[in-house]
Amino acid sequence: MKLKVTVNGTAYAIDVEVQEEERPTLGPIVIGGSAAPAAPTTAKMPGASSNAVTAPLAGSVARILVEEGASVEAGDVLLVLEAMKMETEITAPKAGKVGAILVGKGDAVQGGQGLIEIAE
């Protein structure tokens, strides 16, 4: 490429060689994760009977406030779950006797896991 440059009133003709830079290209853009389908997973927890009071959320058992064989009324607090430093009281949905306590203090539980069975 020829250029004309003037310096202090004197014109100069200059040959300029321009080398084009190789610019890196971007790789493929993936939105929403990997291209491979995710493998199905299964949760392992004991099944709950129809009389079981289940955990509404994942957490750990902070306190158990009833014993097996104890009579409870609807709304009585059975146990307390702790999740993310918040405590959730789990109450009896109906009146009856505590048939079985399915968890222990400090146990980690998943949402939907049976906690306490109430027999009528």
Backbone as a ProteinNet text record, in pm:
[ID]
protein_1_A
[PRIMARY]
MKLKVTVNGTAYAIDVEVQEEERPTLGPIVIGGSAAPAAPTTAKMPGASSNAVTAPLAGSVARILVEEGASVEAGDVLLVLEAMKMETEITAPKAGKVGAILVGKGDAVQGGQGLIEIAE
[TERTIARY]
85.4	0	91.5	58.4	137.2	64.7	141.2	86.6	171.2	106.6	177.9	173.4	292.2	302.1	379.2	330.5	399.2	456.2	587.9	655.7	728.7	695.9	756.6	752.3	642.3	625.4	685.2	755.6	814	726.8	685.5	599.8	685.4	644.6	715	614.4	660.1	579.4	634.3	546.6	590.2	515.5	591.3	530.2	508.8	388.2	354.5	303.2	357.9	314.4	227.1	106.2	12.4	-7.9	17	-9.7	-136.3	-228	-352.7	-332.4	-383.4	-372.9	-478.3	-441.4	-537	-611.5	-739.5	-818.6	-874.3	-868.5	-922.8	-1074.3	-1122.7	-1267.3	-1327.4	-1452	-1521	-1564.7	-1563.8	-1612.2	-1764.3	-1823.3	-1968.8	-2022.5	-2135.8	-2199.7	-2311.2	-2304.2	-2404.6	-2487.1	-2617.3	-2707.1	-2790.7	-2793.5	-2880	-2812.7	-2683.8	-2617.4	-2548.4	-2520.1	-2444.4	-2534.4	-2473	-2547.8	-2594.6	-2525.3	-2561.6	-2680.1	-2776.3	-2889.1	-2843.6	-2906.8	-2870.1	-2920.1	-2840.3	-2879.8	-2982.4	-3086.7	-3186.8	-3127.5	-3174.1	-3127.6	-3246.5	-3219.3	-3325.9	-3292.6	-3394.2	-3376.4	-3400.5	-3319.4	-3335	-3385.9	-3509.3	-3564.5	-3675.7	-3702.1	-3807.1	-3943	-4027.8	-4162.1	-4246.9	-4340.6	-4426.9	-4562.3	-4617.5	-4750.2	-4855.5	-4980.3	-5086.5	-5109.8	-5063.5	-5079.3	-4957.8	-4857	-4733.2	-4743.6	-4688.3	-4670.5	-4538.4	-4538.7	-4418.7	-4353.2	-4225.3	-4149.2	-4190.1	-4224.6	-4260.3	-4139.1	-4019.8	-3896.9	-3777.6	-3665.8	-3542.8	-3480.7	-3424.8	-3361.6	-3310.5	-3296	-3254.2	-3349.8	-3362.5	-3453.9	-3386.2	-3444.6	-3388	-3437.4	-3569.2	-3626.7	-3745.4	-3761.1	-3879.8	-3955	-4081.4	-4156.3	-4258.3	-4268.1	-4363.5	-4291	-4357.3	-4303.6	-4402.8	-4356.1	-4444.8	-4550.6	-4675.6	-4787.7	-4856.6	-4799.2	-4859	-4982.5	-5083.9	-5204.2	-5178.4	-5220.7	-5204.4	-5336.5	-5354.4	-5469.8	-5426.4	-5520	-5489	-5428.7	-5314	-5247	-5137.5	-5126.6	-5017.9	-4883.9	-4781.5	-4648.2	-4583.5	-4542.3	-4481.1	-4329.9	-4273	-4128.4	-4093.9	-3965.9	-3918.3	-3807.4	-3822.2	-3718.1	-3639.7	-3510.3	-3426.9	-3371.1	-3387.2	-3333.1	-3286.2	-3161.1	-3101.6	-3120.5	-3096.1	-3103.5	-3244.1	-3345.1	-3485	-3550	-3634.3	-3703.5	-3847.2	-3893.1	-4029.8	-4095.6	-4207.4	-4280.5	-4367.1	-4357.7	-4439.5	-4552.1	-4676.3	-4791.5	-4869.6	-4949.2	-5033.4	-5150.6	-5174.5	-5286.1	-5421.4	-5417.5	-5541.9	-5511.9	-5616	-5600.7	-5572	-5501	-5470.4	-5357.2	-5296.1	-5181.2	-5058.7	-4944.9	-4819	-4787	-4790.2	-4763	-4615	-4542.8	-4399.3	-4331.5	-4212.7	-4129.4	-4023.6	-4024.7	-3942.4	-3805.2	-3780.4	-3653.3	-3599.9	-3475.7	-3414.1	-3361.9	-3331.7	-3278.4	-3147	-3133	-3011.5	-3014.1	-3114.5	-3122.5	-3150.4	-3087.6	-3117.3	-3236.7	-3334.1	-3454.5	-3474.6	-3544.4	-3577.9	-3726.3	-3765	-3905.7	-3985.5	-4098	-4181.3	-4147.7	-4039.5	-3999.6	-4090.5	-4128.3	-4210.9	-4134.6	-4201	-4137.9	-4197.9	-4330.6	-4401.8	-4530.1	-4564.1	-4691.7	-4791.1	-4912.5	-5018.6	-5126.9	-5152	-5256.7	-5384.6	-5497.4	-5625	-5673.8
-115	0	123.2	222	344.7	454	526.4	638.6	762.6	876.9	1003.2	1072.7	1103.5	1165.6	1296.4	1401.8	1531.8	1559.5	1585.9	1616.2	1748.6	1850.6	1983.9	2039.1	2021.4	2076.8	1991.9	1883.5	1796.4	1673.3	1640.5	1524.7	1403.2	1292.8	1165.6	1061.8	976.8	863	741.1	670	557.5	432.3	322.3	191.6	127.9	89.2	27.5	-112.6	-204.7	-342.9	-371.5	-413.9	-439.3	-589.6	-639.8	-780.5	-787.9	-869.4	-882.8	-981.9	-943.2	-1030.6	-1140.2	-1255.4	-1364.3	-1349	-1329.9	-1311.5	-1445.7	-1470.8	-1597.6	-1600.9	-1716.2	-1730.8	-1784.9	-1753.8	-1802.7	-1946.6	-2023.5	-2161.3	-2161.4	-2278.8	-2285.2	-2232.3	-2167.7	-2114.1	-2209.9	-2260	-2354.8	-2285.5	-2282.9	-2222	-2332.3	-2336	-2432.6	-2562.6	-2569.6	-2690.2	-2765.6	-2890.4	-2971.4	-3026.2	-3069.1	-3124.6	-3266.1	-3335.3	-3473.1	-3472.3	-3561.5	-3565.6	-3611.5	-3556.9	-3593.1	-3732.6	-3805.4	-3940.4	-3930.3	-4011.9	-4005.4	-4051.8	-3990.7	-4028.4	-4072.8	-4143.9	-4187	-4143.6	-4106	-4070	-4194.1	-4211.6	-4327.7	-4281	-4315.5	-4288.3	-4387	-4417	-4513.7	-4460.9	-4550.2	-4511.7	-4476.7	-4387.5	-4345.7	-4414.2	-4458.8	-4520.5	-4410.4	-4449.7	-4349.7	-4279.3	-4338	-4276.1	-4194.9	-4185.8	-4117.8	-3967.5	-3893.1	-3749.3	-3734.3	-3661.9	-3652.1	-3514.9	-3511.9	-3386.8	-3298.5	-3172.2	-3081.7	-3027.9	-3044.3	-2991.5	-3072.8	-3056	-3123.7	-3047.5	-3120	-3056.2	-3161.8	-3123	-3220.4	-3210.4	-3322.1	-3327.8	-3258.4	-3147.2	-3071.7	-3127.9	-3151.1	-3202.5	-3292.1	-3398.6	-3483.9	-3461.9	-3419.4	-3376.8	-3479.6	-3595.7	-3699.6	-3832.2	-3927.1	-4062.1	-4159.6	-4278.7	-4380.6	-4414.8	-4426.4	-4458.3	-4336.2	-4217.5	-4095.5	-4057	-4005.8	-3955.8	-3812.5	-3781.7	-3646.4	-3597.8	-3469.5	-3404.9	-3337.7	-3313.6	-3244.2	-3107.8	-3076.5	-2948.4	-2952.6	-3063.3	-3075.1	-3082.4	-3018.7	-3021.2	-3156.4	-3227.2	-3359.3	-3351.1	-3273.1	-3256.9	-3126.9	-3090.8	-2966.5	-3000.9	-2951.9	-2967.7	-2837.8	-2850.3	-2732.8	-2737.8	-2627.4	-2615.5	-2472.1	-2455.5	-2323.9	-2231.2	-2286.5	-2212.9	-2163.9	-2220	-2188.9	-2314.5	-2299.3	-2413.5	-2419	-2540.1	-2562.3	-2664.7	-2626.3	-2718.8	-2809	-2939.3	-3036.5	-3077.8	-3055	-3079.6	-3202.3	-3255.8	-3371.8	-3327.3	-3396.8	-3359.2	-3407.5	-3503.8	-3560.1	-3612	-3639	-3695	-3844.3	-3897.3	-4039.4	-4068.8	-4186.4	-4226.8	-4237.1	-4199.3	-4210.6	-4359	-4409	-4550.5	-4580.2	-4501.3	-4523.6	-4391.2	-4375.3	-4260	-4311.4	-4261	-4314.2	-4248.4	-4142	-4069.5	-4046.7	-4006.7	-3973.9	-3832	-3780.4	-3644.7	-3635.9	-3531.7	-3511.2	-3577	-3660.5	-3727	-3625.9	-3645.1	-3565.2	-3628.5	-3546.1	-3596.2	-3522.1	-3587.7	-3529.1	-3494.3	-3401.2	-3366.6	-3489.2	-3515.7	-3630.2	-3754.3	-3750.5	-3866.9	-3878.3	-4000.9	-4024.6	-3993.4	-3924.5	-3886.2	-3963.5	-3956.6	-4018.6	-4078.4	-4200.3	-4262.4	-4240	-4201.5	-4180.6	-4284.8	-4368.1	-4468.7	-4409.3	-4452.7	-4399.3	-4476.1
0	0	0	-83	-91.6	-15.9	64.6	139	111.2	119.3	103.3	238	295	426	410.3	474.4	470.8	608.9	611.8	737.7	720.2	802	794.6	652.7	585.3	450.6	340.8	368.3	267.7	253.8	129	103.9	77.9	134.6	115.9	68.1	-24.2	-68.7	4.2	73.5	156.5	112.7	103	81.1	218.8	243.9	372.5	346.2	423.2	412.7	535.1	511.4	621.2	634.1	753.8	782.2	865.9	820.5	895.4	1008	1124.6	1240.6	1231.3	1280.1	1287.4	1418.7	1409	1529.1	1574.4	1702.1	1751.2	1732.8	1698.9	1681.4	1810.7	1833.3	1951.4	1929	2035.6	2028.7	2030.8	2028.6	2031.4	2164.7	2159.2	2278.3	2317.3	2440.4	2489.7	2596.2	2576	2672.7	2734.4	2866.8	2933.3	2969.6	2973.6	3020.9	2910.8	2940.1	2845.8	2736.1	2630.6	2518.8	2547.7	2637.5	2671.1	2767.5	2749.8	2842.3	2980.3	3082.7	3219.9	3252.5	3325.9	3366.3	3477.8	3474	3580.1	3713.1	3820.1	3952.6	4036.9	4141.4	4230.4	4371.7	4445.4	4585	4668.5	4771.7	4858	4993.8	5023.7	5154.8	5180.7	5306.8	5335.3	5292.3	5247	5205.7	5326.6	5308.2	5417.5	5403.6	5516.2	5512.2	5505.3	5489.5	5478.7	5611.7	5723	5854.4	5896.4	5811.7	5849.1	5825.3	5918.9	5901.7	5828.2	5714.8	5631.1	5643.2	5611.4	5615.2	5498.1	5523.8	5414.5	5339.4	5399.9	5338.7	5387.1	5320.8	5362	5478.3	5572.8	5687.6	5782.7	5908.7	6010	6128.2	6200.2	6314	6432.2	6478.6	6590.2	6723.4	6733.8	6857.8	6826.1	6906.1	6898.8	7028.8	7019.8	7137.2	7185.3	7121.1	7160.5	7174.5	7238.5	7252.8	7190.6	7154.8	7101.4	7205.5	7158.6	7247	7304.4	7287.8	7341.8	7261.2	7329.9	7262.6	7216.7	7094.9	7041.1	6983.5	6985.6	6924.5	6795.3	6706.7	6581.9	6614.9	6554.4	6576.7	6680.7	6757.6	6855.1	6782.4	6838.9	6778.3	6810	6704	6718.8	6725.1	6634.5	6630.5	6559.9	6567.1	6505.9	6407.5	6284.2	6181.9	6171.6	6143.3	6121.7	5980.3	5908	5772.2	5752.8	5716.3	5691.9	5812.3	5931.9	6058.5	6091.7	6024.7	6054.4	6109.6	6211.2	6268.9	6219.8	6187.6	6141.3	6231.7	6293.4	6379.3	6292.7	6316.9	6244.8	6339	6297.4	6383.4	6338.4	6430.6	6401.3	6314.4	6202.2	6116.7	6170.5	6263.7	6319.5	6459.9	6534.1	6668.4	6657.6	6756.6	6758.2	6853.7	6837.7	6919.7	6830.9	6885.2	6812.2	6801.2	6677.3	6654.8	6645.6	6569.7	6551.8	6520.7	6575.8	6542.6	6446.1	6322.4	6213.7	6201.7	6280.1	6272.7	6413.1	6422.2	6550.5	6549.8	6669.3	6680.4	6602.9	6520.8	6442.6	6306.1	6277.5	6146.8	6036	5921.8	5803	5734	5694	5627	5495.7	5404.7	5274.7	5273.1	5189	5174.4	5132.8	5199.7	5168.2	5249	5325	5405.9	5527.3	5561	5679.3	5806.6	5901.7	6027.9	6145.1	6155.8	6267.3	6213.7	6259.3	6222.6	6335.2	6297.3	6395.4	6370.1	6471.9	6464	6523.6	6471.3	6522.9	6640.6
[MASK]
++++++++++++++++++++++++++++++++++++++++++++++++++++++++++++++++++++++++++++++++++++++++++++++++++++++++++++++++++++++++

